[in-house]
Amino acid sequence: MRFMRRVTAAWRFFKRPRVFDITLVTVLVGGASVGLVSVLRQGYPDVGAGAVLFILSTFPLLLRRSRPVTVAAIETAGEIFGLAAGIVASASIPSTIAFYSVGRYTPGRTAALTAVGGGVVYGLAHHLARPVPGSWIAGAIYPVAAILVGQLVRVRAELRERGQREATESAVRAERRRIARELHDVVAHHISVINVLVGGARATLPPSEDAAHDALAGAERTARQALAEMRQLLNVLRADDPVGAGGVFTTDGLLRIEGGADAATGVGAARLPALVQEAATAGLPTSLSVVGEPVTLPAAVDHAVYRIVQEALTNTRKHTVGARASVRLAYESEAVEVEVTDDGLPAAGGRTAPAPGFGLDGMAERVTLCGGLLSTGPRLEGGFLVRARIPLETT
């Protein structure tokens, strides 16, 4: 394991552009130098001249990323000189790397112009150096092929970077949406309870308590203003976010449901009795019934059940008068179903035209992320219904 970590660290070090280029030039120069000494000892000065030209043409590769076209021009000039002098007979490794770098590190237009120019120059040079039929074709294809390979690698790298950038942006949008959902589920719920309790307290005060009336009326106004400002904040957080975004794409391309905030608060089906008692304390008589044998729910499902009931009861308090609510939680072998109903009459303004909010949208997001179905709407016998059915095997 330690050996693999060292190998990985060494590979990351040599992948640095500057380190990689210096290493590449060092290896090429070292190999050519050994060959140069060998051929000189054996008495082949013409081959040694080619090795010297190879070594000299290798050093410009240190600038192949920042000045790819210039390096390609230098390599072309050196190779043309070698062909004319009879020192070299074919394309060299440095020139191949230079033309590849043009395709890898320059835009498509520049790469195309360089490929055309290089093809013409190399085709003409090969035709003049070796005037045989078809010799110019090999010379013309050589720089075009090297640049084309560089362009393909460049396009793949750009697509990979774009995918990583989109995954990062998706994660940011998902986090913003999660924050918006948590703000609505937690803050709006408690502010609504405070508003109801303050209103109830003000209604029970005798008319002579003017100061207390004014203080409680101010508290109600402040609570309503806080809700309005929070909704404006939610509009900002949810701006340009696609409906249903609620997860983060991991490095393997899978959507991971974000449940960190809910997990930190410890909400779940086990806290429904306390939530029902809280609603009753706030002036909404509520009953809870559990059907089936309770089982341990997956975290995302457990949190969704609690938040759906919380939001449904909050909406009942906000949009109805004289209502009674009932919560039904049913454990089945392959799914869990939660249902919240009320029998209240619409308050002034009606439930069909409430102030803009994200309660039902938040419910739908949570249920969709868990692979379930949500149905909401008025009941035929009066009141309102919220029902969510979440399969357990697909979560």
C-alpha positions in Angstrom: 0.0 0.0 0.0 2.8 2.4 0.9 4.5 1.5 -2.4 1.4 2.3 -4.4 1.0 5.7 -2.6 4.6 6.5 -3.5 4.0 5.5 -7.1 0.9 7.7 -7.2 2.7 10.7 -5.7 5.5 10.3 -8.2 3.1 10.1 -11.1 1.3 13.2 -10.0 4.7 15.0 -9.7 5.7 14.0 -13.2 2.3 15.0 -14.6 3.0 18.6 -13.9 3.5 20.3 -17.3 6.9 21.8 -16.7 8.3 18.7 -15.0 6.9 16.5 -17.8 8.4 18.6 -20.5 11.8 18.8 -18.8 11.8 15.0 -18.3 10.8 14.5 -21.9 13.6 16.6 -23.2 16.1 15.0 -20.8 15.2 11.5 -22.0 15.4 12.4 -25.7 18.7 14.3 -25.3 20.1 11.6 -23.2 19.2 8.8 -25.6 20.5 10.8 -28.6 23.7 11.6 -26.8 24.4 8.0 -26.2 23.7 7.2 -29.8 26.0 10.1 -30.9 28.9 8.8 -28.9 28.3 5.3 -30.3 28.2 6.2 -34.0 31.2 8.5 -33.7 33.2 5.6 -32.2 32.2 3.4 -35.0 33.2 6.0 -37.6 29.8 7.2 -39.0 30.1 11.0 -39.0 27.1 11.5 -41.3 24.9 9.6 -38.8 26.5 11.6 -36.0 25.4 14.8 -37.8 21.9 13.6 -37.7 22.1 12.9 -34.0 23.5 16.4 -33.4 20.5 17.9 -35.4 18.2 15.7 -33.3 19.6 17.0 -30.0 19.4 20.6 -31.1 15.8 20.2 -32.3 14.8 18.7 -29.0 15.4 21.8 -26.8 12.6 24.0 -28.3 10.1 21.4 -27.0 10.4 23.1 -23.6 8.2 25.8 -25.1 5.8 23.5 -26.9 2.8 24.4 -24.6 3.2 28.2 -24.5 4.5 28.7 -28.1 3.4 25.6 -30.0 3.3 27.3 -33.5 6.7 28.8 -33.0 8.2 25.5 -31.9 6.6 23.8 -34.9 8.1 26.3 -37.2 11.6 25.8 -35.7 11.3 22.1 -35.9 10.1 22.3 -39.5 13.0 24.6 -40.5 15.5 22.2 -38.9 14.0 19.2 -40.5 13.9 20.8 -44.0 17.6 21.7 -43.5 18.3 18.1 -42.6 16.4 16.8 -45.7 18.2 19.2 -48.0 21.6 18.4 -46.6 20.9 14.7 -46.7 21.4 14.3 -42.9 17.9 13.0 -42.2 15.6 10.9 -44.4 12.3 11.0 -42.4 10.3 12.9 -39.8 11.8 13.0 -36.4 10.3 12.6 -32.9 10.8 16.3 -31.9 8.9 17.5 -35.0 6.1 14.9 -34.4 5.7 16.2 -30.8 5.8 19.8 -32.0 2.9 19.3 -34.5 1.0 17.3 -31.9 1.4 20.2 -29.5 -0.1 22.6 -32.1 -3.2 20.5 -32.2 -3.3 20.0 -28.4 -2.7 23.6 -27.2 -4.1 25.9 -30.0 -7.6 26.6 -31.1 -9.1 24.8 -34.1 -8.6 27.6 -36.6 -4.9 28.0 -35.8 -4.4 24.3 -35.8 -6.0 24.0 -39.2 -3.9 26.8 -40.7 -0.8 25.2 -39.3 -1.7 21.8 -40.6 -2.3 23.2 -44.1 1.0 25.1 -44.1 3.0 22.2 -42.6 1.4 19.8 -45.2 2.4 22.0 -48.1 6.0 22.6 -46.8 6.6 18.9 -46.0 5.0 17.7 -49.2 7.2 20.0 -51.3 10.3 19.2 -49.3 9.9 15.4 -49.6 9.1 15.7 -53.3 12.3 17.7 -53.9 14.5 15.5 -51.6 13.2 12.3 -53.0 11.6 12.9 -56.5 9.7 9.6 -56.7 6.0 9.3 -57.4 3.8 9.8 -54.3 6.6 10.9 -52.0 5.0 14.3 -51.5 1.8 12.5 -50.2 3.5 11.0 -47.1 5.2 14.4 -46.4 1.9 16.3 -46.6 0.0 13.8 -44.4 2.6 13.7 -41.6 2.0 17.1 -40.0 -1.8 16.9 -40.6 -2.1 13.6 -38.8 0.0 14.7 -35.8 -2.1 17.9 -35.5 -5.3 16.0 -35.8 -4.3 13.6 -33.0 -3.6 16.6 -30.8 -7.0 18.2 -31.6 -8.8 15.0 -30.7 -7.0 14.9 -27.3 -7.8 18.6 -26.8 -11.5 18.0 -27.5 -11.6 15.1 -25.1 -9.9 17.1 -22.3 -12.3 20.0 -22.8 -15.3 17.7 -22.7 -14.0 16.1 -19.5 -13.4 19.6 -17.9 -16.9 20.7 -18.9 -18.4 17.6 -17.3 -16.5 18.3 -14.1 -17.6 21.9 -14.1 -21.2 21.0 -14.7 -21.1 18.5 -11.9 -19.7 21.2 -9.6 -22.4 23.6 -10.6 -25.0 21.0 -10.1 -23.7 20.3 -6.6 -23.9 24.1 -5.9 -27.5 24.3 -7.2 -28.5 21.2 -5.2 -27.0 22.7 -2.0 -28.8 26.0 -2.5 -32.0 24.2 -3.1 -31.5 22.1 0.0 -30.9 25.2 2.1 -34.1 26.7 0.7 -36.1 23.6 1.5 -34.7 23.5 5.1 -35.4 27.2 5.6 -39.0 26.7 4.6 -39.5 23.5 6.5 -38.0 24.6 9.7 -38.2 28.4 9.9 -41.6 28.9 8.3 -43.1 26.2 10.5 -41.9 27.8 13.8 -42.7 31.4 12.7 -46.2 30.3 11.8 -46.6 28.7 15.2 -45.4 31.9 16.9 -47.8 34.0 14.8 -50.7 31.8 15.8 -49.8 31.8 19.5 -49.4 35.6 19.5 -52.7 36.1 17.8 -54.4 33.8 20.2 -52.8 35.6 23.2 -53.9 39.0 21.8 -57.5 37.8 21.3 -57.7 36.7 25.0 -56.5 40.1 26.4 -59.1 42.4 27.9 -59.8 45.6 25.9 -58.2 47.7 28.7 -54.7 46.3 28.0 -53.8 48.6 25.2 -50.1 48.4 25.6 -50.1 44.6 25.5 -52.5 44.6 22.5 -50.0 46.9 20.6 -47.0 44.8 21.6 -48.7 41.6 20.4 -50.0 43.2 17.2 -46.4 44.3 16.5 -45.1 40.8 17.1 -47.7 39.5 14.6 -46.6 42.0 12.0 -43.0 41.1 12.6 -43.7 37.4 12.1 -45.5 38.1 8.9 -42.7 40.3 7.7 -40.2 37.6 8.6 -42.1 35.1 6.5 -42.3 37.5 3.6 -38.6 38.3 3.7 -37.7 34.6 4.0 -39.7 33.8 0.9 -37.7 36.5 -1.0 -34.6 34.7 0.2 -35.9 31.4 -1.0 -36.6 33.0 -4.4 -32.9 34.0 -4.6 -31.7 30.5 -3.5 -34.0 28.8 -6.0 -33.3 31.1 -8.9 -32.5 29.2 -12.1 -32.6 25.9 -10.3 -34.4 23.0 -12.2 -37.4 21.6 -10.4 -36.5 18.4 -8.6 -32.8 19.2 -8.1 -32.0 17.8 -4.8 -28.9 15.8 -5.1 -25.2 15.9 -5.8 -23.5 14.1 -8.6 -20.6 12.0 -7.3 -17.5 11.2 -9.2 -19.0 8.0 -10.5 -21.9 9.9 -12.1 -24.6 8.8 -9.6 -27.1 11.1 -7.9 -26.6 11.2 -4.1 -29.5 12.5 -2.1 -28.5 15.2 0.3 -29.9 14.5 3.7 -27.2 16.1 5.9 -29.3 18.8 7.4 -32.2 16.6 8.2 -29.9 14.0 9.7 -28.3 16.7 11.9 -31.7 17.8 13.3 -32.7 14.2 14.0 -36.2 14.5 12.5 -38.1 11.5 11.4 -41.3 9.4 11.9 -40.4 8.8 15.5 -41.0 12.5 16.2 -44.5 12.7 14.7 -46.2 12.4 18.1 -44.3 15.4 19.3 -45.1 17.3 16.1 -48.8 16.4 16.5 -48.8 17.6 20.1 -47.1 20.8 19.0 -49.8 21.5 16.4 -52.5 20.9 19.1 -50.8 23.3 21.4 -50.8 25.9 18.6 -54.6 25.6 18.3 -55.0 22.9 15.7 -56.6 19.7 17.1 -54.7 16.9 15.5 -54.8 13.1 15.8 -52.2 10.5 14.8 -52.9 6.9 13.8 -50.2 4.4 12.9 -51.2 1.3 10.8 -49.0 -1.7 10.5 -45.8 -2.7 12.3 -43.3 0.2 12.4 -40.0 -0.5 10.8 -36.8 1.4 10.5 -37.1 3.6 7.4 -34.2 4.7 5.2 -32.9 8.1 6.3 -34.2 10.0 3.2 -37.7 8.4 3.6 -37.8 9.0 7.4 -37.0 12.7 7.0 -39.4 13.1 4.1 -42.3 11.6 6.1 -41.7 14.1 9.0 -41.3 17.1 6.7 -44.5 16.3 4.7 -46.6 16.1 7.9 -44.9 19.3 9.3 -45.6 21.3 6.1 -49.2 19.9 5.8 -50.1 20.9 9.4 -48.5 24.3 8.9 -50.6 24.9 5.7 -53.7 23.9 7.6 -53.1 26.4 10.3 -52.3 29.2 7.8 -55.1 28.6 5.3 -58.1 27.4 7.3 -60.3 28.3 10.2 -61.8 26.0 12.8 -60.1 23.0 11.3 -59.3 19.6 12.8 -56.5 17.6 11.3 -55.6 13.9 11.2 -52.4 12.2 10.4 -52.2 8.6 9.2 -48.9 6.7 8.9 -49.2 3.3 7.3 -46.3 0.8 7.2 -46.6 -1.7 4.3 -44.3 -4.5 3.2 -43.0 -2.6 0.2 -43.9 1.0 0.9 -44.8 3.6 3.5 -47.7 5.9 3.2 -48.4 9.1 5.0 -51.7 11.0 4.8 -52.7 14.3 6.3 -56.3 15.5 6.1 -58.3 18.4 7.6 -61.9 19.4 7.6 -61.4 23.2 7.8 -63.0 25.9 5.8 -60.8 28.2 3.8 -59.7 31.3 5.6 -60.0 34.8 4.1 -58.4 34.7 0.7 -59.0 30.9 0.4 -56.6 28.0 0.2 -56.8 28.2 -3.6 -54.9 31.5 -3.6 -52.3 31.4 -0.8 -49.3 33.7 -0.6 -46.5 32.5 -2.8 -44.6 29.8 -1.1 -42.7 26.6 -1.6 -44.4 24.1 0.7 -46.1 21.9 -1.8 -43.0 22.1 -4.1 -40.8 21.1 -1.2 -43.0 18.1 -0.5 -42.9 17.1 -4.2 -39.2 17.3 -4.3 -38.7 15.1 -1.3 -41.1 12.5 -2.4 -39.6 12.5 -6.0 -36.1 12.0 -4.7 -37.3 9.0 -2.7 -39.0 7.5 -5.8 -42.5 8.0 -4.5 -45.8 9.8 -5.5 -47.5 12.8 -3.9 -51.1 13.7 -4.3 -52.6 16.9 -2.9 -55.9 18.7 -3.3 -59.3 19.5 -1.9 -61.5 16.7 -0.5 -65.0 16.1 -1.8 -66.4 16.1 1.8 -64.5 19.3 2.5 -61.1 20.2 3.7 -57.7 19.3 2.1 -55.7 16.1 1.5 -52.0 15.5 1.3 -51.0 11.9 0.6 -47.5 10.5 -0.1 -46.6 7.0 -0.9 -42.9 6.1 -1.0 -41.7 2.6 -2.0 -39.0 1.2 0.2 -37.3 -1.1 -2.2 -36.3 1.6 -4.6 -34.8 4.0 -2.1 
